[in-house]
Amino acid sequence: MKNKIRIGLIILSLVFIFVGGVRGEINRVFTKAANICLECMGIG
């Protein structure tokens, strides 16, 4: 039973990662991360 739940959650997470990649969310996340890093250093 636990193995089926784990496999189901892994498959679900991979589906969400794929959907996010198709929607262009990866670029948005990296852009926000870069902006936060630059703000912390006082550059941005």
mmCIF file of the C-alpha atoms, coordinates in Angstrom:
data_MODEL
# 
_entry.id   MODEL 
# 
loop_
_atom_site.group_PDB 
_atom_site.id 
_atom_site.type_symbol 
_atom_site.label_atom_id 
_atom_site.label_alt_id 
_atom_site.label_comp_id 
_atom_site.label_asym_id 
_atom_site.label_entity_id 
_atom_site.label_seq_id 
_atom_site.pdbx_PDB_ins_code 
_atom_site.Cartn_x 
_atom_site.Cartn_y 
_atom_site.Cartn_z 
_atom_site.occupancy 
_atom_site.B_iso_or_equiv 
_atom_site.pdbx_formal_charge 
_atom_site.auth_seq_id 
_atom_site.auth_comp_id 
_atom_site.auth_asym_id 
_atom_site.auth_atom_id 
_atom_site.pdbx_PDB_model_num 
ATOM 1  C CA . MET A 1 1  ? 0.000  0.000  0.000   1.00 0.00 ? 1  MET A CA 1 
ATOM 2  C CA . LYS A 1 2  ? 2.753  2.475  0.943   1.00 0.00 ? 2  LYS A CA 1 
ATOM 3  C CA . ASN A 1 3  ? 4.635  1.721  -2.258  1.00 0.00 ? 3  ASN A CA 1 
ATOM 4  C CA . LYS A 1 4  ? 1.560  2.470  -4.378  1.00 0.00 ? 4  LYS A CA 1 
ATOM 5  C CA . ILE A 1 5  ? 1.104  5.818  -2.625  1.00 0.00 ? 5  ILE A CA 1 
ATOM 6  C CA . ARG A 1 6  ? 4.771  6.693  -3.105  1.00 0.00 ? 6  ARG A CA 1 
ATOM 7  C CA . ILE A 1 7  ? 4.719  5.783  -6.784  1.00 0.00 ? 7  ILE A CA 1 
ATOM 8  C CA . GLY A 1 8  ? 1.488  7.739  -7.266  1.00 0.00 ? 8  GLY A CA 1 
ATOM 9  C CA . LEU A 1 9  ? 2.970  10.825 -5.609  1.00 0.00 ? 9  LEU A CA 1 
ATOM 10 C CA . ILE A 1 10 ? 6.150  10.577 -7.676  1.00 0.00 ? 10 ILE A CA 1 
ATOM 11 C CA . ILE A 1 11 ? 4.138  10.313 -10.889 1.00 0.00 ? 11 ILE A CA 1 
ATOM 12 C CA . LEU A 1 12 ? 1.933  13.228 -9.825  1.00 0.00 ? 12 LEU A CA 1 
ATOM 13 C CA . SER A 1 13 ? 4.962  15.390 -9.032  1.00 0.00 ? 13 SER A CA 1 
ATOM 14 C CA . LEU A 1 14 ? 6.532  14.584 -12.411 1.00 0.00 ? 14 LEU A CA 1 
ATOM 15 C CA . VAL A 1 15 ? 3.292  15.551 -14.148 1.00 0.00 ? 15 VAL A CA 1 
ATOM 16 C CA . PHE A 1 16 ? 3.229  18.892 -12.303 1.00 0.00 ? 16 PHE A CA 1 
ATOM 17 C CA . ILE A 1 17 ? 6.881  19.532 -13.169 1.00 0.00 ? 17 ILE A CA 1 
ATOM 18 C CA . PHE A 1 18 ? 6.157  18.785 -16.825 1.00 0.00 ? 18 PHE A CA 1 
ATOM 19 C CA . VAL A 1 19 ? 3.089  21.045 -16.881 1.00 0.00 ? 19 VAL A CA 1 
ATOM 20 C CA . GLY A 1 20 ? 5.080  23.851 -15.253 1.00 0.00 ? 20 GLY A CA 1 
ATOM 21 C CA . GLY A 1 21 ? 7.807  23.462 -17.850 1.00 0.00 ? 21 GLY A CA 1 
ATOM 22 C CA . VAL A 1 22 ? 5.317  23.596 -20.705 1.00 0.00 ? 22 VAL A CA 1 
ATOM 23 C CA . ARG A 1 23 ? 3.763  26.777 -19.263 1.00 0.00 ? 23 ARG A CA 1 
ATOM 24 C CA . GLY A 1 24 ? 7.152  28.510 -19.000 1.00 0.00 ? 24 GLY A CA 1 
ATOM 25 C CA . GLU A 1 25 ? 7.215  28.536 -15.204 1.00 0.00 ? 25 GLU A CA 1 
ATOM 26 C CA . ILE A 1 26 ? 10.872 27.476 -15.122 1.00 0.00 ? 26 ILE A CA 1 
ATOM 27 C CA . ASN A 1 27 ? 12.020 30.758 -16.652 1.00 0.00 ? 27 ASN A CA 1 
ATOM 28 C CA . ARG A 1 28 ? 9.834  32.712 -14.248 1.00 0.00 ? 28 ARG A CA 1 
ATOM 29 C CA . VAL A 1 29 ? 11.297 30.914 -11.237 1.00 0.00 ? 29 VAL A CA 1 
ATOM 30 C CA . PHE A 1 30 ? 14.893 31.497 -12.359 1.00 0.00 ? 30 PHE A CA 1 
ATOM 31 C CA . THR A 1 31 ? 14.175 35.172 -13.066 1.00 0.00 ? 31 THR A CA 1 
ATOM 32 C CA . LYS A 1 32 ? 12.672 35.678 -9.613  1.00 0.00 ? 32 LYS A CA 1 
ATOM 33 C CA . ALA A 1 33 ? 15.562 33.817 -7.985  1.00 0.00 ? 33 ALA A CA 1 
ATOM 34 C CA . ALA A 1 34 ? 18.112 35.971 -9.784  1.00 0.00 ? 34 ALA A CA 1 
ATOM 35 C CA . ASN A 1 35 ? 16.290 39.160 -8.771  1.00 0.00 ? 35 ASN A CA 1 
ATOM 36 C CA . ILE A 1 36 ? 16.177 38.084 -5.117  1.00 0.00 ? 36 ILE A CA 1 
ATOM 37 C CA . CYS A 1 37 ? 19.904 37.258 -5.142  1.00 0.00 ? 37 CYS A CA 1 
ATOM 38 C CA . LEU A 1 38 ? 20.776 40.616 -6.703  1.00 0.00 ? 38 LEU A CA 1 
ATOM 39 C CA . GLU A 1 39 ? 18.604 42.466 -4.168  1.00 0.00 ? 39 GLU A CA 1 
ATOM 40 C CA . CYS A 1 40 ? 20.301 40.666 -1.269  1.00 0.00 ? 40 CYS A CA 1 
ATOM 41 C CA . MET A 1 41 ? 23.718 41.771 -2.539  1.00 0.00 ? 41 MET A CA 1 
ATOM 42 C CA . GLY A 1 42 ? 22.469 45.327 -3.018  1.00 0.00 ? 42 GLY A CA 1 
ATOM 43 C CA . ILE A 1 43 ? 23.000 45.346 -6.785  1.00 0.00 ? 43 ILE A CA 1 
ATOM 44 C CA . GLY A 1 44 ? 19.403 45.089 -7.997  1.00 0.00 ? 44 GLY A CA 1 
# 
